[in-house]
Structure formats: C-alpha cells, structure tokens
Amino acid sequence: MGQELYVGVMSGTSLDGIDVVLVDFSLSPPKLVKTYFLPYCASLKKDLLALHLQGENELHRSALLANVLSSSYAQAINNVLIAAEISSESIIAMGCHGQTIRHCPDSGYSIQLFNPALLAELTGITVAADFRSRDIAAGGQGAPLVPAFHQACFGHQTSHRIIVNIGGIANITSLSPEDIVIGFDCGPGNMLMDAWCFENQGQSYDDNGNWASKGESHSLLLEALLSYPFFSLPPPKSTGRDCFNLDWLRMHLNGTELPVDVQATLLELTVQSIVRSIQSYFPAATEIYLCGGGAHNARLVNRISEAFPEKKVALTDQLGIAVDWVEAFAFAWLARQTIHKKPSNLPAVTGAKGERILGAIYYA
C-alpha cells in the first residue's frame, strides 16, 4: 500500500510562527513523517497584531500581509518537503488554518488571513482552507475545530480523557467512551502571559513560568478577571484576541501591582479557567493530556497537576503526537476530511445545526 501524504499548516493566536507537519495517513495510526517550525520575524508579528484593531487602510494592509504570510507558509512547507526528500507531486493536499485576525461568530464571521490561491501556486499543492466559515454559516461558533480530530486520534474505548490545548487560547475536549464529544474554548492560554512578559521583560514568553514563579497571584485581581462573562457562559463557546488582550487586562489594574505579580496572576488565570471548566463539566474524567506551547511551561503544568491529584496529567507525547504538532496534525486531518467529502465539525462542540463538510479547495 502506497503512502497517503498530507501537509498540515498552523499559525495560532500566539503569533510565534508557523508549524508544518507531513503526515502519512496510509498507516494506522497515521504517522508523523516530518515537522518544521518557522518563527515569525518581529516586524511580521507587529503588523499582524496591528490588524487586530481598526486602522487606516486596513483592507490593503490585510491583502498585502496575506501574500506575505502565504510566501512564509510556502517557505516552511518547501523546507519540510526537502527534509523529507519528498516532492510536492506526492502530496494529496494541505490543510492551512491561516492567521486569525478577527473571530466574531456572533456577527457571522471569522477571518483567518492568508492567500490560499497564491499558496497553491507557490507550492504546487492543493490547498484546503477557510475551515471555519461553513460551520458559522450553519449557526456554529466555527471553533474549536480540533475536537473531531482529538476523537479520531486520542479517543479510548474505556478511559475518559480530556485533551487540553494551551495555545494562545486554551481549549478543552472531553473524550468519554459513554458520551458524545464536548469541546470549547475555556479562556486565554499563553496569549496574555506572553504579551505581558514581552511588555515588561522584553522576552516573547516566560520560559517555564520562571518569572511568574517569582511573583504572587493577586486573589482579588484573579477573581475580577474570572468574573468576565465569557467564563460563566455555557458551551458551545469560543474566543480570541477580540476579548482577551492587554487593553482588557489594564481595565482591571489599578497601577500599584508589581509586574511580576501580574504575571503570576495571569498564569493562575489560565490554570483556573482550565481547572474550573474540567471540574464543572467533566469531573468523572480520569486522564488529562496537555498539548500546545503552554505544555512547555513547567509552572503551568505543575499547577494543573496539583489541582487534580486523583487524575493522570500528562502530555500528548504519551498518546503518540508531541505537544508542538497536535494542531498542525489536526489541519492535515481536516484537509483529508475535506478532500474525501466527509464532515469534520461536531455540532455539540460548535453549536452548528448539523454536520458539515468544512473548507474550500484550491486545486494545484
């Protein structure tokens, strides 16, 4: 049996860079053949952040940045193919998420920036893109999209597992052998911590939570942040930078807080939004697996583990996919679903009126 090769491309709300995976779906379970990470340069990250706010000539700036992003995606994809010694003609399709600059499902749209037609031209590979729009058109949130993939790759016949993806935003998937799959965004993951760390320390992230560990979480500030209505909303729900950003944080600060204590509080905000969601909705779960960039934050992982002494808390590496590549792997899987004309949303997760085939196809 020949290989069935797909590429997955993910650039998330953390704005750290581009994850690319090459996956062989002819095997069971599917095999991760090669991976590649291309970091964003400082100017590209700055320009993308600026597009999250209204500004002068933003339509033109968006179109130009879409092309820049697509060229960067193509560079990363070509690099992974070179490393794997595989030609573009061997790839059935790629799934590319694009860079989210607006997520407003209540207004009927979510914008993931890039130019899929240009990406197809630059790589010679069929592109599946725009995965969120069809779900939103069907009345859903368009997010999170990964729970269906979690079910396919991480589900277990007897164990109730929770998958926690801690990217810029944190989301949870419940995989119970006795119930339907449930998943939702539970709040900020690394996004606020990274932004505050960069503003106050000049570092793009707080390595292992070392800076946060030197501060003390402010209980009053934490509860004020957790009182934000999003946290008490029942699922289905999703969120992004439109809700959680430094301007939102500053509305809750009085100016007397030590920056290190704010960092400690932001880490605890991520912890508590995850922990309280699991306690509220999935208390019977026995296993919790973490992935995403936050899984590298030792302080964050330890705090989640401490909250669940009776449960197994581990990384998705133990399930066969390393924490850095789960989301990119998911978009390779989503592309395969699109090509095979199979639904890939879960109405119980997104709130859509039914299952839908997601994505638009740009043939090579």
Backbone torsions as a table, in degrees:
resi	resn	phi	psi	omega
1	MET	NA	131.8	-177.9
2	GLY	-78.0	169.6	178.6
3	GLN	-71.4	151.5	174.6
4	GLU	-124.1	90.0	-167.2
5	LEU	-98.6	131.2	174.1
6	TYR	-131.4	153.9	175.4
7	VAL	-111.9	140.1	173.6
8	GLY	-118.6	135.1	-177.4
9	VAL	-127.9	127.1	-178.6
10	MET	-136.8	129.6	168.5
11	SER	-131.7	112.3	-168.4
12	GLY	-96.2	-172.8	-176.0
13	THR	-69.6	-12.8	176.1
14	SER	-69.0	-21.9	179.1
15	LEU	59.0	34.9	178.2
16	ASP	-89.5	-28.1	179.7
17	GLY	160.7	-159.2	-171.7
18	ILE	-116.5	122.7	173.5
19	ASP	-98.0	130.5	177.2
20	VAL	-128.8	134.3	175.3
21	VAL	-127.6	149.5	171.3
22	LEU	-113.5	122.5	-172.2
23	VAL	-124.0	138.1	175.1
24	ASP	-104.8	109.4	-178.4
25	PHE	-89.8	4.0	176.8
26	SER	-76.2	-14.0	-178.7
27	LEU	-100.3	159.0	177.5
28	SER	-129.9	110.7	1.6
29	PRO	-73.9	163.3	178.4
30	PRO	-56.5	146.8	-175.5
31	LYS	-105.1	132.4	172.9
32	LEU	-79.6	109.6	-173.6
33	VAL	-83.0	-50.6	-179.9
34	LYS	-148.2	155.4	176.9
35	THR	-134.0	158.1	178.0
36	TYR	-155.4	140.9	176.1
37	PHE	-124.6	128.5	176.4
38	LEU	-117.7	110.6	-178.7
39	PRO	-70.2	148.5	172.5
40	TYR	-72.7	140.8	171.3
41	CYS	-75.6	161.2	-174.7
42	ALA	-60.6	-38.9	-177.2
43	SER	-68.1	-38.5	178.8
44	LEU	-66.5	-42.5	178.4
45	LYS	-62.0	-41.9	179.3
46	LYS	-62.5	-44.1	-179.1
47	ASP	-65.5	-38.6	179.0
48	LEU	-67.3	-41.6	177.3
49	LEU	-61.0	-38.7	-178.8
50	ALA	-63.6	-30.1	-178.7
51	LEU	-74.1	-11.4	176.3
52	HIS	-73.1	-11.7	178.8
53	LEU	-117.9	153.6	176.2
54	GLN	-64.6	141.0	-178.7
55	GLY	-159.9	173.7	-177.9
56	GLU	-65.9	133.3	173.4
57	ASN	56.0	37.0	-172.3
58	GLU	-69.2	-27.4	177.3
59	LEU	-65.0	-44.4	178.1
60	HIS	-64.9	-45.0	179.3
61	ARG	-61.7	-38.1	178.7
62	SER	-64.0	-44.1	-179.4
63	ALA	-63.7	-41.7	178.6
64	LEU	-65.6	-42.9	179.7
65	LEU	-66.5	-33.5	176.4
66	ALA	-58.9	-40.1	178.7
67	ASN	-70.9	-39.8	176.9
68	VAL	-62.1	-45.5	178.0
69	LEU	-59.3	-44.3	-178.1
70	SER	-63.2	-38.0	176.0
71	SER	-65.3	-38.1	177.5
72	SER	-68.0	-41.7	175.5
73	TYR	-58.3	-45.5	-179.0
74	ALA	-60.7	-41.8	178.2
75	GLN	-59.6	-46.4	-179.0
76	ALA	-65.3	-41.3	179.6
77	ILE	-64.7	-45.9	179.3
78	ASN	-61.4	-36.7	179.1
79	ASN	-65.5	-39.2	-180.0
80	VAL	-70.1	-34.5	177.6
81	LEU	-68.8	-39.4	177.1
82	ILE	-62.0	-44.9	-179.8
83	ALA	-62.6	-34.6	-179.5
84	ALA	-86.2	-7.4	-177.6
85	GLU	57.2	46.7	-179.2
86	ILE	-127.6	138.1	-179.3
87	SER	-85.4	158.7	179.3
88	SER	-62.7	-28.4	179.9
89	GLU	-65.1	-18.8	-179.1
90	SER	-84.0	-9.5	-176.8
91	ILE	-92.0	127.5	179.2
92	ILE	-70.2	-46.1	179.5
93	ALA	-169.1	166.0	171.4
94	MET	-121.1	150.2	170.5
95	GLY	-109.1	121.7	-177.9
96	CYS	-123.1	124.7	-177.0
97	HIS	-76.8	-36.4	-172.1
98	GLY	81.4	175.6	-176.9
99	GLN	-102.7	114.8	-179.8
100	THR	-66.5	125.2	174.5
101	ILE	-119.4	-14.4	172.0
102	ARG	-148.6	135.4	171.6
103	HIS	-132.2	99.0	-174.1
104	CYS	-131.7	63.5	-177.6
105	PRO	-61.3	-29.6	178.5
106	ASP	-66.1	-22.5	175.4
107	SER	-97.4	2.0	174.2
108	GLY	89.8	19.6	178.6
109	TYR	-155.7	159.1	171.8
110	SER	-147.5	128.7	-173.5
111	ILE	-109.3	117.8	172.6
112	GLN	-111.4	110.3	-169.3
113	LEU	-79.7	126.1	160.2
114	PHE	175.8	176.2	-177.6
115	ASN	-115.6	93.5	-175.4
116	PRO	-63.5	-31.7	177.7
117	ALA	-64.4	-43.0	178.0
118	LEU	-65.4	-39.6	179.8
119	LEU	-62.9	-39.6	176.4
120	ALA	-62.8	-39.8	178.7
121	GLU	-66.1	-42.3	-175.1
122	LEU	-73.2	-25.8	-175.4
123	THR	-109.2	-21.9	-174.2
124	GLY	72.2	22.7	-178.2
125	ILE	-120.9	137.5	175.1
126	THR	-62.0	134.5	-175.4
127	VAL	-113.4	127.8	168.1
128	ALA	-102.5	127.2	-172.7
129	ALA	-144.8	179.2	174.8
130	ASP	54.9	55.5	-175.2
131	PHE	-75.6	-22.2	-171.4
132	ARG	-86.1	-27.9	-169.1
133	SER	-61.8	-40.5	-175.8
134	ARG	-67.5	-39.0	178.4
135	ASP	-64.0	-42.6	178.5
136	ILE	-64.0	-40.3	177.7
137	ALA	-61.0	-27.8	179.2
138	ALA	-90.8	15.6	175.8
139	GLY	90.2	8.3	-177.9
140	GLY	-95.4	178.8	178.3
141	GLN	-81.9	-16.7	-175.7
142	GLY	72.8	6.7	-177.2
143	ALA	-166.6	155.3	-10.5
144	PRO	-73.5	152.0	-179.4
145	LEU	-95.4	-18.3	-171.7
146	VAL	-77.8	-18.2	-177.9
147	PRO	-56.5	-36.0	178.2
148	ALA	-63.0	-38.6	175.7
149	PHE	-67.3	-42.5	176.9
150	HIS	-56.1	-43.1	178.9
151	GLN	-61.0	-43.8	-177.3
152	ALA	-67.0	-36.7	-172.4
153	CYS	-104.8	-25.3	-172.9
154	PHE	-118.0	-4.9	-179.1
155	GLY	-64.1	150.6	-178.0
156	HIS	-132.7	146.7	-174.4
157	GLN	-70.5	-27.2	-175.5
158	THR	-124.4	-24.0	-175.6
159	SER	-95.0	136.7	173.9
160	HIS	-88.1	108.7	-176.0
161	ARG	-107.1	145.3	171.0
162	ILE	-115.0	129.2	173.6
163	ILE	-106.2	123.1	179.5
164	VAL	-115.1	111.7	176.2
165	ASN	-94.5	116.2	-178.7
166	ILE	-108.1	82.9	173.3
167	GLY	-99.5	-143.3	174.0
168	GLY	-59.1	-43.9	170.5
169	ILE	-107.6	146.7	176.0
170	ALA	-98.0	136.7	174.4
171	ASN	-134.7	155.9	-172.7
172	ILE	-123.7	139.0	172.0
173	THR	-124.7	129.0	175.9
174	SER	-101.3	121.7	179.8
175	LEU	-116.0	89.7	-179.5
176	SER	-102.0	133.2	177.9
177	PRO	-67.9	-11.1	-175.4
178	GLU	-113.4	5.6	-175.3
179	ASP	-148.5	169.2	177.5
180	ILE	-70.4	161.5	177.6
181	VAL	-73.5	132.3	175.4
182	ILE	-121.7	139.1	177.3
183	GLY	-154.7	149.8	178.7
184	PHE	-166.9	157.9	169.9
185	ASP	-72.4	133.6	-178.6
186	CYS	-108.1	-8.7	178.3
187	GLY	148.3	-168.0	179.1
188	PRO	-67.4	140.2	173.7
189	GLY	-98.0	-96.2	179.3
190	ASN	-91.8	-12.9	-165.6
191	MET	-56.8	-53.5	-178.6
192	LEU	-69.6	-40.4	178.4
193	MET	-60.0	-45.0	-179.3
194	ASP	-63.7	-45.0	-177.6
195	ALA	-64.3	-43.1	-179.6
196	TRP	-68.2	-38.2	178.4
197	CYS	-64.4	-42.8	180.0
198	PHE	-65.8	-41.7	-178.4
199	GLU	-66.1	-34.4	-173.3
200	ASN	-105.6	-20.8	-177.4
201	GLN	-121.1	-11.8	-177.6
202	GLY	72.6	12.9	178.5
203	GLN	-109.7	142.6	-175.3
204	SER	-71.4	-18.5	176.0
205	TYR	-158.8	162.9	-179.2
206	ASP	-91.5	97.8	-173.5
207	ASP	-57.5	117.0	178.9
208	ASN	60.7	12.8	-176.9
209	GLY	70.6	22.2	-176.3
210	ASN	-63.1	-40.0	179.2
211	TRP	-68.4	-44.7	179.4
212	ALA	-59.6	-36.0	-177.4
213	SER	-66.9	-16.7	179.0
214	LYS	-87.1	-8.7	-179.6
215	GLY	-106.9	-179.0	177.2
216	GLU	-122.5	133.0	178.3
217	SER	-69.8	132.7	177.4
218	HIS	-85.8	113.8	-176.2
219	SER	-62.8	-40.3	-179.2
220	LEU	-68.2	-41.8	177.5
221	LEU	-64.4	-43.0	-179.7
222	LEU	-59.9	-46.6	-178.9
223	GLU	-67.9	-32.4	175.9
224	ALA	-64.3	-41.9	178.1
225	LEU	-65.9	-41.6	-178.5
226	LEU	-72.9	-12.6	177.6
227	SER	-79.4	-6.5	177.2
228	TYR	-56.8	132.8	-171.3
229	PRO	-54.2	-29.9	-177.8
230	PHE	-54.4	-40.4	-172.9
231	PHE	-66.4	-28.2	-179.5
232	SER	-92.6	-4.7	176.7
233	LEU	-67.2	139.2	173.5
234	PRO	-77.2	153.7	173.4
235	PRO	-69.4	157.1	5.6
236	PRO	-75.5	141.6	176.9
237	LYS	-157.5	153.1	178.3
238	SER	-147.9	161.8	-176.4
239	THR	-155.1	-177.5	-179.0
240	GLY	-173.3	-159.3	-179.8
241	ARG	-64.7	-20.4	178.0
242	ASP	-59.6	-31.2	179.4
243	CYS	-99.4	-47.4	-171.4
244	PHE	-108.2	108.8	-178.7
245	ASN	-154.1	176.7	-176.8
246	LEU	-66.0	-32.4	176.9
247	ASP	-62.5	-40.8	176.7
248	TRP	-61.5	-44.1	179.2
249	LEU	-61.7	-45.8	-174.8
250	ARG	-63.3	-26.5	176.9
251	MET	-63.0	-20.2	-177.7
252	HIS	-102.8	-0.8	-179.2
253	LEU	-97.9	146.2	177.1
254	ASN	-103.4	-1.5	176.5
255	GLY	92.3	-6.5	-179.8
256	THR	-98.4	-7.2	-176.3
257	GLU	-72.2	142.7	171.1
258	LEU	-73.8	136.3	-179.6
259	PRO	-54.2	-38.1	-178.8
260	VAL	-66.2	-32.7	177.7
261	ASP	-71.9	-34.3	175.0
262	VAL	-63.2	-41.6	178.2
263	GLN	-61.4	-43.8	177.8
264	ALA	-61.0	-38.2	179.7
265	THR	-69.2	-38.6	178.5
266	LEU	-66.0	-38.6	175.7
267	LEU	-62.1	-42.9	179.9
268	GLU	-67.8	-30.5	175.1
269	LEU	-61.3	-45.8	177.1
270	THR	-62.3	-45.7	179.8
271	VAL	-58.8	-52.1	-173.4
272	GLN	-68.7	-34.5	178.3
273	SER	-65.9	-33.4	176.0
274	ILE	-73.7	-51.2	-174.9
275	VAL	-62.4	-46.7	-178.2
276	ARG	-65.7	-33.7	177.7
277	SER	-65.3	-44.0	179.4
278	ILE	-66.0	-44.3	180.0
279	GLN	-62.9	-37.0	-176.8
280	SER	-75.7	-41.1	-170.3
281	TYR	-107.7	-26.8	-173.4
282	PHE	-134.8	51.2	-177.0
283	PRO	-63.5	-22.7	-177.4
284	ALA	-83.3	-7.4	180.0
285	ALA	-59.9	143.6	-177.9
286	THR	-109.5	-18.6	-177.4
287	GLU	-133.4	137.2	178.1
288	ILE	-126.2	123.9	-179.9
289	TYR	-118.7	130.4	-176.5
290	LEU	-103.3	146.5	173.6
291	CYS	-147.9	179.2	-176.3
292	GLY	86.5	172.8	-176.5
293	GLY	-58.7	-31.8	-180.0
294	GLY	-64.5	-19.8	178.3
295	ALA	-68.8	-12.5	175.8
296	HIS	-88.6	-8.7	-178.0
297	ASN	-86.2	100.0	-173.5
298	ALA	-59.5	-39.8	179.3
299	ARG	-62.6	-43.5	179.7
300	LEU	-64.0	-47.0	-179.5
301	VAL	-62.8	-42.2	-180.0
302	ASN	-63.4	-40.5	-179.9
303	ARG	-65.4	-39.0	177.0
304	ILE	-66.2	-41.8	178.9
305	SER	-62.2	-40.9	179.8
306	GLU	-62.7	-30.3	-178.9
307	ALA	-74.6	-18.0	-176.8
308	PHE	-130.6	64.6	-178.2
309	PRO	-63.3	-21.7	-177.4
310	GLU	-90.7	-4.5	-178.3
311	LYS	-113.2	155.0	172.2
312	LYS	-78.3	124.6	175.5
313	VAL	-119.5	119.5	-175.5
314	ALA	-147.7	-178.6	177.9
315	LEU	-99.5	155.7	-179.9
316	THR	-65.3	-11.5	172.9
317	ASP	-51.7	-35.4	-179.5
318	GLN	-69.5	-16.7	178.6
319	LEU	-100.2	3.6	172.9
320	GLY	106.0	-4.7	177.6
321	ILE	-130.1	120.9	-178.8
322	ALA	-63.4	150.4	-170.7
323	VAL	-57.0	-31.4	-175.3
324	ASP	-75.0	-15.3	-168.4
325	TRP	-117.8	4.3	-175.6
326	VAL	-63.3	-46.5	-176.6
327	GLU	-69.5	-41.5	177.3
328	ALA	-63.1	-40.0	175.9
329	PHE	-58.5	-41.4	-179.2
330	ALA	-60.8	-36.6	-178.5
331	PHE	-78.0	-23.9	168.3
332	ALA	-65.2	-43.3	178.8
333	TRP	-64.7	-42.0	178.8
334	LEU	-62.6	-39.3	176.8
335	ALA	-61.7	-41.6	178.9
336	ARG	-62.6	-41.3	176.7
337	GLN	-60.7	-41.6	179.8
338	THR	-63.6	-48.5	-178.9
339	ILE	-60.3	-37.5	-179.2
340	HIS	-88.1	6.4	177.6
341	LYS	57.4	43.9	178.8
342	LYS	-112.1	141.5	177.3
343	PRO	-62.2	151.3	178.4
344	SER	-140.7	6.9	171.0
345	ASN	-97.1	161.2	175.3
346	LEU	-120.7	109.0	-177.1
347	PRO	-55.0	-33.2	178.5
348	ALA	-67.5	-22.0	-179.9
349	VAL	-88.6	-49.3	-172.3
350	THR	-94.0	-20.9	-175.7
351	GLY	87.6	8.4	178.2
352	ALA	-66.7	159.0	-177.1
353	LYS	-69.8	-14.8	179.0
354	GLY	179.6	179.2	177.7
355	GLU	-68.2	143.2	-179.4
356	ARG	-139.4	148.5	169.0
357	ILE	-78.9	121.7	-174.4
358	LEU	-98.3	151.7	170.7
359	GLY	98.9	150.7	172.6
360	ALA	-109.6	145.8	-174.1
361	ILE	-110.0	129.8	174.0
362	TYR	-115.0	103.4	-173.4
363	TYR	-73.3	143.7	178.3
364	ALA	-68.0	NA	NA
